[in-house]
Amino acid sequence: MSAVAIRDAYDVAVVGAGPAGLAAATVCAKAGLSTVLLDEQASAGGQIYRAITETPVREKPVLGESYWRGAALVEAFRSSGAEHVAGATVWSLTREREIGVSVGGGAQLTGARRVILCTGALERPFPIPGWTLPGVMTAGAAQILLKSAGLVASGRTVLAGCGPLLWLLAWQYLNAGANIDAILDTTAEENRTRALPHVPRFLLSGYFLEGLKLVRAVKREVRVISGVTALRAIGDTGVRSVAFRRHGDVEETRLADTLLLHQGVAPNVNLALSAGVEHRWDESQLCWAPVLDDEGNSSVEGIAVAGDGAGIAGAQAAEWRGRLAAIAAARALGFSVPAVEEARARRELKRCLRGRAFLDTLYRPAKSFRQPSGDTIVCRCEEVTARQITDTVALGCPGPNQMKAFLRCGMGLCQGRLCGLTVTELIAEGRGVPPQQVGYYRLRPPVKPITVAELAALPKTEAAVKAVVRI
């Protein structure tokens, strides 16, 4: 396959084709800016609207109305005039807004006057004993298979964890005719009390009735076991059963051929961190989030962050954040966007955020599921256990970057995406300091794995490199 030609420079480069990226690219292109949308997937939509234009699931009730809202976003983007580069892996972004991207088997460099990162979210690590066994997947992975291939798990299926996505997947599975043996709900009992003060605003958010209807529909069809405080997957060549405890009671076991885990999502921050964007530990969402102004602009000039990469808020909020970041970019480059569009975006974003505090409080993952112990694997790539990490902290290791030298945590294919939050929290707990003081992995390009052949396709002389316009 020959590499796709990407121009040397654009007014705006948007990374990620989820709701934020689609909205941002559409606004920028319609304002008259040369705009490129770079995305790793074969078609636009991101995770929430994955395969929206080509999903084999044609019966709309299966995935629900919220999924099909994405079709209008994709259609608006397609008619905007923005350039869409699919199958593009963005592996580098500098403070000067030079972008390294691989597509079609070759790596290229491009530049932009403004960059809007819409890299979305990743599922929060859920490190329990046995989570690396075949047959144990995340709820998000199961949803990808459903949306992109129309596939659901067969045999005895158990869902475990907490958060809106867990209930949404269960509902979609039932709509698709799949069987769910049980849901093991790890929502902490004390969270329900703490969330009560946030109920009034959640009722006004527009999500309450939709969420209530969904949860009730699932509970009518599936046995929900609440108050789960401990989990482990059991098996040899694959998961065979799930053991759990409730409120300190004796351990119970359920047979399972597939175990789907989920305890929320966190911003995908690797690319932004590699570009030097300042991040802070968000205690309400237990994750790293970029420091941004009210237009999405970061600490690095010309780089903005929108969507769930700016903080978890859901698909609708992501879209409005994308629009606001695009409006700011257009105006910074001397292009006009009607003030009424900005006013509407701010109004709608405010509405979408009303219920966030309730959801963050109710579905706050329990400490026992965020900070494993003993021989539970934390870093899947390098097979590093929780005990190894805590023992290394006891030796005086101060942070994740030093931990790399001891144990290679975060140096595998995922570049810390599956272990970063856990490692930070374990070190913070061991040192008795806040996660902010511990920090996160230092990210350097390439932030995604690429081949030597792809790197070999880059410009090889100083003159060729300088031919890439840097604005």
N, C-alpha and C positions, 0 to 999 in steps of 0.2 A: 504493500500500500504506500503510495507516495504521500509526502507530507502536505497538509493543507497550507496554502500561502496565507500568512497573516501580515497585514500592513505594518510598516515600521512604527507608526504612531497613530494615536486616536485622540480626540478630545477627551472622551471618557471610556474607561474600561471597567466593566462590571464583571465580577467573579462570582459565579453561582446563579443557576437559573431556577431557583425556587420562587416563592411569591414575592420576596423582596427584590431579587435580581430582575425578574420579569417586569415588575412595576418600575424599577429604577431605569432600566434600559429603555423602556417605552417612553417614559417622560423625557429622558435626555434626547432620544432620537427625534421625537416630535417637536422638541424645542429647536432643532436644527443642528445639534452637535453630532459629529462623527462618533458613533458608539459601537463598541463591540461587547458582546456577551460571551464570556468564556465559561464552559461548563463541562464537567467530567462525564456526564451521562450522554447517552445517544440521543435523547430527546428532552425537551424542556419540561419543567415541572417541579424539580427538586424532589425531596422526600415526600412531602405532604401531597403533592400532585404528581407523583411519579407515574410515568407512562400514561399520562392523561390523554394523549392523542392516539395511543396505540395499545392500550390495555385490552386483553382478551375478555375482561369482565365487562360485558355490555349491558347487563341488567343493572340499571342505576341504583336501585334500592340496596344492592349488596354492599357497596362502598359508602353510600350515603350522600346526602345533598352537599355536605361540606367539601367532599372530594371533588365533585363535579363543578364547583365554583371556579376551579382552576382553568377550565376550558376557556372562559371569557378572557382571563389574563393572558393565556397563550395566544389567543386570536388577536388581541390588541397588540401584543408584542410583534407578531408576525407582520402586521400591517403598518408597523411604526417606521420601518426602514432601517432598524438596527441590524448589525451583522451578528449572526449567531454562529459560533464555532463550537460544535458538539464534540464530545470525545476528547476534550482538551484538559490535560492535567497541568494546572498552574503549580509549579514547584519552587518558584522564587519570586520575591517582590522586594525591591530595594526602597530606601527612603526617597530616592530620586524618581520613583515610580517606573523603574524598568522592570518588566515582567518576563520571567522565564516560563515558557509554556511548551509542553510536548503534545503533539497531535499527529496522527497518521504515521507514527514511528520515528518522527524527527523532532528535535528540540529547536525552538526559535526564541528570539528576543523581540519584544515590542515595548512601546512606551505610551504613556497617556498623561494628559495634563491633569486629569483627576481620575482616581481609582475608587470604586465603591465595592467594598468586600461584602458579599452576601453569602457567606460560606455555611450559614445555617447552624444546626445543632448536631450533637452526637449523643447517643444514649449513654447515660451515666454508667460507669463500671458497676457491676453487681457481683463482686468476688465472693462466692460461697464455695465450700468444698464440693468438688465435682463439676464446677461450671465449665471446665474444658472438655468434658466428655462429649463424644458424638451424640447428637440428639438434643443437646442443650443449646438453645439459640436465644437471641434477644427477640422481644416482641416486634421491634422495628424490622429485623431481618425477615421475620415471618410475614410482616405486612408488605415488604418489598416483593416477596414471592407471590403474594396474592395479587398485588396490583400489576406487576409486570408479566407474570406468567399464568395467573389464574390458579395457582397451586395453594393447597392448604395441607396441614399436617394430617397424616392418617394414624390410625391406632389410638392408643390412650394418650390424650393430650392434657397437660396441666399447665395453667398459667400461674405465675407467682410474682408478687411485687406490689407496686402501688403506682398511682399516677393516671392521668386521663387517657394516655395511649393504651394502657393495659385494658381499660374498659372499652375503648373504641375498637381495638383488635378483637376482643371477645365478641362484641356486637357484630362486627363484620364477618367473623368466622361463622357465627350462627346464621347470618343472612345467606352465607355461601353454602349452607347445609353441612358444615363441619361439626364434629362432635367435640365437646369440651368436658372432660371428666370432672374438673374442679378448678376453682380459682383460690389460691392461697394468698389472702390479702394481708400484706405486711404493714398497712397503715397503722401507725402507733396510736393507741387510744388517747393519749394526752394531746395529740395533734388536733383531735376533734374539738376539745375544749378551747385550745389556743386559737382555733380558726373562727370561733363564734363571733368575736368583735368585727370580723371582716365580712360577715354574711350580708349586711345591708348593701354594701357596694357591689358584692358579687351578684346580688339579685338584679342590679341595674346594668350588668355588663352585657346582657344578651346571650350569655352562655348557660345561664342557670337552667332554663326549661329544657334546652337541648340536651344538657348533660344529665338532668334528672330522668328524662325519658329514656335515654340510652342505658343508664345504670339499672333502672327498673326492668327494662326489657331483658337484660342479661340475667338478673337475679331470678326472674321467673323461670328461666331455662337451665341455669347452672347452679350447682351447689357452691356457695361462697363460704369459705372458712376464714373468719376474721381473727384478728389478734395474733397473727403468726409472728413469733419473735426469733425463730431460728430455722434455717433451711440447709439441707445438703442433698446433692444429687448422688445417687448410688448406682454403680454399674461397673463393668469391666471394659468391654469393647464398645460400650454405648450405655446411655442411661437406661436403667431398668425400673427405678422407683425414686420417689422423693420422700425424704424424711423431714419432719417439721415438728416444732413445739409451739404451744399456745400458752401464753401467760405463765411460763415456767412449768407447765404440766409435763407429763411423761411424753416421750417421743412417739409420734404417730407416723405411719408410712402409707403411701399410696403408690400403686403401680403406675408407671408412666413410660411411654415410648418416646414422647417428646415433652421437653420442659421449656417453656417460653418465659424468659425473665425480663423484668423491667422495673426500674425505680426512678423514672424521670429522665430528663435530658439536660445537657449543659452546652453552652456555646462552643462551637468549633473554632478555637482561637489560634491554632498553630501558624497559619499564614500571617495573621495580623501581628503575632508576637515576633515572627521572623523579620518583619519589616520595622520593628522597634516601637510599635504602638504600645503605649502605657496601658497596663491592666491592673486592676485591683481585685482582691478577694471579696466576693459578694456573699455576705453571711446569710442573707435571706434565701438565696438560691444555692448556696454551698458550691460555688464555682468561681472561675476567673472570668471577669468581664472587662471589656475595654472602657477606658475613660473617654467619654464623648460629650460634646455639647448638645444642645437641643435640636441640632440639625444633623447629628450623626458624625460630625467631624471629629477626627481623632487627634492625638498629640503630634502626629506626623503630618506636616503640611501637604494637603492635596489628597490624603487618604481618609476616606470615610468608611464607617461600618454600619450596616443596616440588617434588619431581620433578626432572627434568633441568635446570630453571632454577636449582636449587641446586648444580649440579655434575653432570657426565655420569656416569650409573651404570646406565642401562637401565630397561626398563619395569617389571620386578618391584621393583627398588629404589625407583622412582618411586612405586609404589603404597604401599609401606610408609612412605615419607617423608610422603606425603599423610595417611596414617592418624595418624602421630605428630603432625603439625602440627595436625590436627583435634582430637585428644585434648587437646593443650595449649590450644587455643582454647576448647574446651568447659569445661575446668577453670578457666581464667582468668575465664570468665563465670559460674561457679558451678554448672555442670552436671556430673554425675558420669558417668564412663566407667570400667567395670571395670578394675582394675589388671592383670588377666590379659591384656587386649587390648593394653595398652601393652607388657607384657613380651614378648608374641608378636611385636609389630611390631618391637621392638628386636632380637630374636633373628633374625628373618627378614631385616631390613635388613643386619645384620652378615654373614649368609651371602651375600647378594647382592653385597656389596662386596668379598668375598674375592679375586675375580679381577680387580678393577679395575686394580690396579697393572700386572699383566701386559699387559692390553689397551692401557692408556695408553702403556706403554713400547714394545710391539711395533708399534703403529700410530701412533706419533708422526710427524706429517708432516715430511718433509724441509724444511730451511730454504729450499732453492731453489724449492719449490712454495708456500711461505708468503710469501716476499719476492721478488716478481718484479722485473724490471729493464727498462730501455729503454722501448719503446712499448707494452708490455703494459698494457691497461686495468685499473685498480684499482677506481675508482668508476664503475660502469656507468651510474648515473643521470646523472652530469654528464660522463661520458667523460673522466675524468682518468687520465693514464698514470703508471706508476711513475717515469719520468724526471722528470715535472713535480713529483712529490712529493719526490723526493730533491734536486732542484735547489732547491726551496723550503726544505727543511731546511737546505741549505747557505747560504741567505740569512739564517738565524737563526730560522726558524719553530720554536717549541719544542714544539708539541703539536697534537692533532687539532682543538681548538676554534679555534686561530689559523689552522690550515690552511683552515678554512671561508672565512675572509676572503680568502685568496689564491686558492683554487681551487674553492670550493663543495663540497668533498668532504663527504659525509654529509648534504647538504641536499636530496637528491632524494626521490622517493617512498618509497624503502625506509628512509630515515632512518638510514643507516649500517649496516643489517643485512648488506649484501653487501660492505662494504668496511672496516668498523670495525676488525676485528682486523688486517687487512693494513696499514692506515694507521698504527695504533699501532706495529706491529713495524718498519715501514720508518722511522718517525721515531726509534724507539729505536735502531735499527741506525745510522742516520745521526749521531745524537748521541753514541753510545757509552754509553748509559745503559740501565737495566732498563726494561721496559714499564711497571712500576708508577710510575716517576717521570714517564713521559710522560703517562699517563692515557688516558681515553676521551672520546668526544664528550659534551658536556653536553646532556642530553635535557630538552626542555620539551614540555608538551602543545601541540597534540595529537601523540602519539607514533605515531599512525596517520593516514593521510590521510582527512579527512572534508570534506564539501561545505559551502559557505556556507549552503545551505538547512537542513542538519542543525543547524548552529550557531544558525540563526535560530529553531529550535524550542525553544531553552533558555529558562528563565524570564527575563523582560525587566524586571522591577522588583525593587527591593531586598526588598520584602515577599515576592514570589514565591520569590526565592532563599532567604530565611530559612525558608520553609516546608519546605524540604528539611531533614530532621532530621540534625543532625550530632552524633554521639555521641562 
